[in-house]
Amino acid sequence: MEYLPSIESFKDLNWGVEVFAAVMITFVGRYIAIRALNIMGKHLEKTRNVWDDALFEAARRPVSLLILMLGLVWAVQISDTYLQSELFSSRNLELVRKLTFIVLITMFLVRFVTLAEARILESLSTGKSSDQTRLDPTTLHALAKLIRLSVVISSILVALPTIGIEITALLAFGGVGGIAVGFAAQDLLSNFFGGLMIYLDRPFAIGDWVRSPDREIEGTVEAIGWRLTVVRTFDKRPLYIPNAVFNTITVENPSRMTNRRIHEKIGIRYQDSQRMSSIVEDVKDMLKNHPDIDSTLTLIVNFNGYGPSSLDFFVYTFTKTTNWIQFHEVKQDVMLKIVEIVHKNAADFAFPTTTIDGLENMKLQSVMHGPDAP
């Protein structure tokens, strides 16, 4: 008896063919879309605009996942016509489609902000920034964090009604529980607003050298978060400071000084008193003509005191550089030139001495050797 295929066999065959076709079309469409994005991305990399590079880089993965998810939903819809399962109902598929779209849009926006932040920071560090990137790193980090937080919160608020949770009920619950949460999170909120004030007032930025006369805080700012600021001390220890602390202490920012000061007192011997005037004038001329000294600011060289063992004059001037290492190089050069000037004037530097005159010397010998000593 000849075997005749049943209707169920034809249904299974059609189901398999349609699902296979949907999967193949999905993968082909995904390959074409990614290929097109890669080609466009290579052309846009040649431009100096940081936004288009970040846009296409951020879009690659969400577009790929979106095409795969649409293909999966399509295959499930095909299966639903054959299986008639409640799991594959149109309502459930629509819910999955909406949630997937929200998640992928959120992923795209967060990744776009992160990539744009990284590219702008790179342009700032390499000195290739243009009018579109005139931001300091601290403000850029703050804006990026705020935008990412806004995107995530907005996505959650959009997704809640989709899954059947009313925002009004959630807000009513939050109003009742917010009081208790506020009392429990006072420190957290104070640190949050402290970080907000740092971003708004900008007393320091990432990379600045800061110190506080009120606390044992001194080092380089490594990161400014919403709760903590990380300061790396000069012995390379990380210092984690709650942002609320900066609302109650004085912070000094030496990184923003315009000049560094040289203030030294120098003593010469009393027997070189006649040469003091010449030495002071020569030192003053040297400072006025020094290429690393800012002669437009206060410049003082004056004889100003009679010390126990020296005649003292002082030097008060400012360097052009604010770099710590270069400042000490300039200061060393100035001090060495002062040594040359003193010696050129046939003078020398004083040091603590004690002089015993003849009468005192005779009295000292009498005490040591007796009245009959020679």
C-alpha positions as CSV (number, residue, x, y, z in Angstrom):
1,M,0.0,0.0,0.0
2,E,1.5,3.4,-1.0
3,Y,2.3,5.8,1.9
4,L,0.5,9.2,1.7
5,P,1.7,12.1,3.7
6,S,-0.8,13.4,6.2
7,I,-2.0,17.0,6.5
8,E,-0.1,17.3,9.8
9,S,3.1,16.5,8.0
10,F,2.5,19.2,5.5
11,K,1.8,21.7,8.3
12,D,5.0,20.7,10.1
13,L,6.9,21.1,6.8
14,N,5.4,24.5,6.1
15,W,6.1,25.7,9.7
16,G,9.7,24.7,9.4
17,V,10.1,26.4,6.0
18,E,8.5,29.6,7.2
19,V,10.5,29.7,10.4
20,F,13.7,29.0,8.5
21,A,12.9,31.7,6.0
22,A,12.2,34.2,8.8
23,V,15.5,33.4,10.5
24,M,17.5,33.6,7.3
25,I,15.9,37.0,6.4
26,T,16.7,38.2,9.9
27,F,20.4,37.3,9.7
28,V,20.7,38.7,6.1
29,G,19.1,41.9,7.2
30,R,21.3,42.2,10.2
31,Y,24.4,41.6,8.1
32,I,23.4,44.3,5.6
33,A,22.5,46.8,8.3
34,I,25.8,46.3,10.2
35,R,27.8,46.4,7.0
36,A,26.2,49.7,6.1
37,L,26.9,51.2,9.5
38,N,30.5,50.1,9.3
39,I,31.0,51.7,5.9
40,M,29.3,54.9,7.0
41,G,31.4,54.9,10.2
42,K,34.7,54.6,8.3
43,H,33.8,57.6,6.2
44,L,32.7,59.6,9.2
45,E,36.0,58.8,11.1
46,K,37.7,61.1,8.7
47,T,35.8,64.1,9.9
48,R,36.7,66.2,13.0
49,N,33.2,66.0,14.4
50,V,33.1,63.8,17.5
51,W,29.3,63.4,17.5
52,D,28.8,61.4,14.4
53,D,31.6,58.9,15.3
54,A,29.9,58.3,18.7
55,L,26.5,58.1,17.1
56,F,27.3,55.3,14.7
57,E,29.5,53.5,17.2
58,A,26.7,53.5,19.8
59,A,24.1,52.4,17.2
60,R,25.9,49.2,16.1
61,R,24.9,46.9,18.9
62,P,21.4,48.2,19.5
63,V,20.6,47.9,15.8
64,S,22.0,44.4,15.7
65,L,19.9,43.4,18.8
66,L,16.8,45.1,17.4
67,I,16.9,43.2,14.1
68,L,17.5,39.9,16.0
69,M,14.6,40.6,18.4
70,L,12.3,41.5,15.5
71,G,13.3,38.3,13.7
72,L,12.6,36.3,16.9
73,V,9.2,37.9,17.4
74,W,8.4,37.2,13.7
75,A,9.4,33.5,14.1
76,V,7.3,33.3,17.2
77,Q,4.3,34.8,15.4
78,I,4.7,32.2,12.7
79,S,4.8,29.5,15.3
80,D,1.7,30.8,17.0
81,T,-0.4,30.2,13.8
82,Y,0.5,26.5,14.1
83,L,0.8,25.9,17.8
84,Q,-2.0,28.2,19.1
85,S,-0.3,28.7,22.5
86,E,-1.3,31.3,25.0
87,L,2.3,32.0,25.6
88,F,2.6,33.3,22.1
89,S,-0.5,35.5,22.2
90,S,-0.4,38.8,20.4
91,R,-0.6,40.7,23.7
92,N,2.5,39.1,25.1
93,L,4.4,39.6,21.9
94,E,3.4,43.3,21.8
95,L,4.6,43.7,25.4
96,V,7.9,42.0,24.6
97,R,8.3,44.2,21.5
98,K,7.7,47.5,23.5
99,L,10.0,46.6,26.4
100,T,12.7,45.5,23.9
101,F,12.4,48.8,22.1
102,I,12.6,50.8,25.3
103,V,15.7,48.8,26.5
104,L,17.5,49.2,23.2
105,I,16.8,52.9,23.0
106,T,18.1,53.3,26.6
107,M,21.2,51.3,25.7
108,F,21.8,53.4,22.6
109,L,21.5,56.7,24.4
110,V,23.6,55.7,27.4
111,R,26.3,54.3,25.1
112,F,26.2,57.4,22.9
113,V,26.7,59.7,25.9
114,T,29.6,57.6,27.1
115,L,31.4,57.4,23.8
116,A,30.8,61.2,23.1
117,E,32.3,61.9,26.6
118,A,35.4,59.7,25.9
119,R,36.0,61.4,22.5
120,I,35.6,64.9,23.8
121,L,38.0,64.1,26.6
122,E,40.5,62.7,24.1
123,S,40.2,65.9,21.9
124,L,40.7,68.0,25.0
125,S,43.8,66.1,26.1
126,T,45.4,66.2,22.6
127,G,44.6,69.9,22.2
128,K,42.4,69.3,19.1
129,S,39.2,70.7,20.7
130,S,37.2,73.2,18.8
131,D,34.3,75.5,19.7
132,Q,32.0,72.4,20.1
133,T,34.3,71.0,22.8
134,R,35.2,74.0,25.0
135,L,34.5,72.2,28.3
136,D,36.8,71.3,31.2
137,P,36.9,67.6,32.2
138,T,35.1,68.1,35.5
139,T,32.0,69.8,33.8
140,L,32.0,67.2,31.1
141,H,31.9,64.3,33.6
142,A,29.1,66.0,35.5
143,L,27.0,66.6,32.4
144,A,27.6,63.0,31.2
145,K,26.5,61.6,34.5
146,L,23.4,63.8,34.7
147,I,22.3,62.9,31.1
148,R,22.8,59.2,31.7
149,L,20.9,59.3,34.9
150,S,18.1,61.3,33.2
151,V,17.9,58.7,30.4
152,V,17.7,55.8,32.8
153,I,15.0,57.4,35.0
154,S,13.0,58.4,31.9
155,S,13.2,54.9,30.5
156,I,12.0,53.4,33.8
157,L,9.1,55.9,33.9
158,V,8.1,54.9,30.3
159,A,8.4,51.2,31.0
160,L,6.4,51.1,34.2
161,P,3.0,51.8,32.5
162,T,3.9,49.3,29.8
163,I,4.0,46.5,32.3
164,G,0.9,47.7,34.1
165,I,2.3,49.8,37.0
166,E,0.7,53.2,37.3
167,I,3.1,56.0,38.0
168,T,0.5,57.9,40.1
169,A,0.3,55.0,42.5
170,L,4.0,54.8,42.7
171,L,4.3,58.5,43.4
172,A,1.7,58.2,46.2
173,F,3.7,55.4,47.8
174,G,6.9,57.5,47.3
175,G,5.3,60.5,49.0
176,V,4.6,58.4,52.1
177,G,7.9,56.5,52.2
178,G,10.0,59.5,51.1
179,I,9.9,61.0,54.6
180,A,11.4,57.9,56.2
181,V,13.9,57.5,53.4
182,G,14.9,61.1,53.7
183,F,15.7,60.8,57.3
184,A,17.6,57.6,56.7
185,A,19.6,59.0,53.9
186,Q,20.5,62.5,55.2
187,D,24.3,61.9,54.7
188,L,23.7,60.5,51.2
189,L,21.6,63.6,50.2
190,S,24.1,66.0,51.8
191,N,26.9,64.4,49.9
192,F,24.8,64.5,46.7
193,F,24.1,68.2,47.0
194,G,27.8,68.8,48.0
195,G,28.8,67.2,44.8
196,L,26.3,69.3,42.9
197,M,27.8,72.5,44.5
198,I,31.3,71.3,43.4
199,Y,30.1,71.0,39.8
200,L,28.3,74.4,39.9
201,D,30.9,76.5,41.8
202,R,33.9,74.6,40.4
203,P,36.4,75.4,43.2
204,F,38.6,72.7,41.7
205,A,38.7,70.3,38.8
206,I,40.1,66.9,38.0
207,G,43.9,67.1,38.0
208,D,44.1,70.1,40.3
209,W,46.3,70.3,43.3
210,V,44.2,71.1,46.4
211,R,44.7,71.4,50.1
212,S,42.7,72.5,53.1
213,P,44.1,74.4,56.1
214,D,41.2,73.1,58.1
215,R,41.8,69.4,57.5
216,E,44.8,67.2,56.6
217,I,43.8,67.2,52.9
218,E,46.4,67.8,50.3
219,G,46.9,66.1,46.9
220,T,45.7,65.9,43.3
221,V,42.0,65.5,42.5
222,E,41.5,62.2,40.7
223,A,37.7,61.9,40.5
224,I,34.6,63.8,41.5
225,G,31.6,61.6,42.1
226,W,28.1,62.3,43.3
227,R,29.0,61.1,46.8
228,L,32.8,61.1,47.1
229,T,35.8,63.0,45.8
230,V,39.0,61.1,45.4
231,V,42.2,63.0,46.2
232,R,45.6,61.2,45.6
233,T,48.1,62.5,48.2
234,F,51.7,63.2,47.3
235,D,52.8,59.9,48.9
236,K,50.3,58.2,46.4
237,R,47.6,57.3,49.0
238,P,44.0,57.7,47.8
239,L,41.9,59.9,50.0
240,Y,38.1,59.4,49.8
241,I,36.4,62.6,50.9
242,P,32.6,62.9,51.3
243,N,31.4,65.8,49.2
244,A,29.5,67.3,52.2
245,V,32.9,68.0,53.8
246,F,33.6,70.7,51.2
247,N,30.6,72.7,52.3
248,T,32.2,73.3,55.7
249,I,35.9,73.7,55.1
250,T,38.2,76.1,53.3
251,V,39.8,74.7,50.2
252,E,43.0,76.2,48.6
253,N,43.7,75.5,44.9
254,P,47.4,76.1,44.3
255,S,46.9,74.9,40.7
256,R,45.2,78.1,39.8
257,M,47.9,80.4,41.0
258,T,49.2,82.9,38.4
259,N,52.8,83.0,39.7
260,R,55.0,81.5,42.3
261,R,56.9,83.7,44.9
262,I,60.5,83.8,45.9
263,H,61.0,85.3,49.3
264,E,64.4,84.9,50.9
265,K,66.5,86.7,53.6
266,I,70.2,86.8,52.9
267,G,72.9,87.9,55.4
268,I,76.4,89.2,54.6
269,R,79.3,89.9,57.0
270,Y,79.5,93.1,59.0
271,Q,82.9,93.9,57.6
272,D,81.3,94.0,54.1
273,S,78.9,96.8,55.1
274,Q,80.3,99.2,52.6
275,R,79.5,96.8,49.8
276,M,75.8,96.3,50.8
277,S,74.5,99.0,48.5
278,S,76.3,97.7,45.5
279,I,75.2,94.1,46.2
280,V,71.5,95.2,46.5
281,E,71.6,97.1,43.3
282,D,73.2,94.3,41.4
283,V,70.7,91.7,42.7
284,K,67.8,94.0,41.7
285,D,69.2,94.5,38.2
286,M,69.7,90.7,37.8
287,L,66.1,90.0,38.8
288,K,64.7,92.7,36.4
289,N,66.6,91.2,33.5
290,H,66.0,87.5,34.4
291,P,63.9,85.8,31.7
292,D,62.0,83.7,34.1
293,I,61.1,86.5,36.6
294,D,57.9,88.4,36.1
295,S,59.2,92.0,36.5
296,T,55.7,93.4,36.1
297,L,54.8,92.2,39.5
298,T,56.2,93.3,42.9
299,L,60.0,93.1,42.9
300,I,61.8,94.2,46.1
301,V,65.4,93.9,47.0
302,N,66.3,95.9,50.2
303,F,68.7,96.0,53.1
304,N,66.3,95.7,56.0
305,G,68.0,94.5,59.2
306,Y,71.0,94.2,61.6
307,G,71.2,90.6,62.6
308,P,73.3,89.2,65.5
309,S,76.0,88.1,63.1
310,S,75.0,89.6,59.8
311,L,73.7,92.5,57.8
312,D,70.4,91.2,56.2
313,F,68.8,92.1,52.9
314,F,65.7,90.3,51.5
315,V,64.6,89.3,48.0
316,Y,60.9,89.4,47.1
317,T,59.8,88.5,43.6
318,F,57.6,86.3,41.4
319,T,58.4,83.7,38.8
320,K,56.5,83.4,35.5
321,T,56.1,79.7,35.8
322,T,53.7,78.0,38.3
323,N,55.0,74.5,37.7
324,W,56.5,73.2,40.9
325,I,59.6,71.6,39.4
326,Q,60.3,74.5,37.0
327,F,59.9,76.9,39.9
328,H,62.6,75.3,41.9
329,E,64.9,75.3,38.9
330,V,64.3,79.1,38.5
331,K,64.8,79.7,42.2
332,Q,68.0,77.7,42.2
333,D,69.3,79.8,39.3
334,V,68.4,83.0,41.1
335,M,70.1,81.9,44.3
336,L,73.3,80.9,42.5
337,K,73.4,84.3,40.7
338,I,73.1,86.0,44.1
339,V,76.1,84.0,45.3
340,E,78.1,85.2,42.2
341,I,77.1,88.8,42.8
342,V,78.1,88.7,46.5
343,H,81.5,87.2,45.6
344,K,81.9,89.6,42.7
345,N,81.7,92.5,45.1
346,A,84.5,91.0,47.3
347,A,82.0,90.1,50.0
348,D,80.9,86.9,51.7
349,F,78.0,85.4,53.5
350,A,77.7,85.6,57.3
351,F,77.3,82.8,59.7
352,P,76.8,82.8,63.5
353,T,80.0,83.9,65.3
354,T,81.2,84.9,68.8
355,T,83.9,87.5,69.3
356,I,85.9,87.8,72.5
357,D,87.8,91.1,72.9
358,G,91.2,91.4,74.6
359,L,89.9,92.4,78.1
360,E,87.4,89.5,78.2
361,N,90.2,87.2,77.0
362,M,92.5,88.2,79.9
363,K,89.7,87.7,82.4
364,L,89.0,84.2,80.9
365,Q,92.7,83.2,81.3
366,S,92.7,84.5,84.9
367,V,89.8,82.3,85.8
368,M,91.3,79.3,84.1
369,H,94.9,79.5,85.3
370,G,94.7,81.6,88.5
371,P,96.0,85.2,89.3
372,D,99.6,84.2,88.9
373,A,99.2,82.9,85.3
374,P,101.4,84.7,82.7
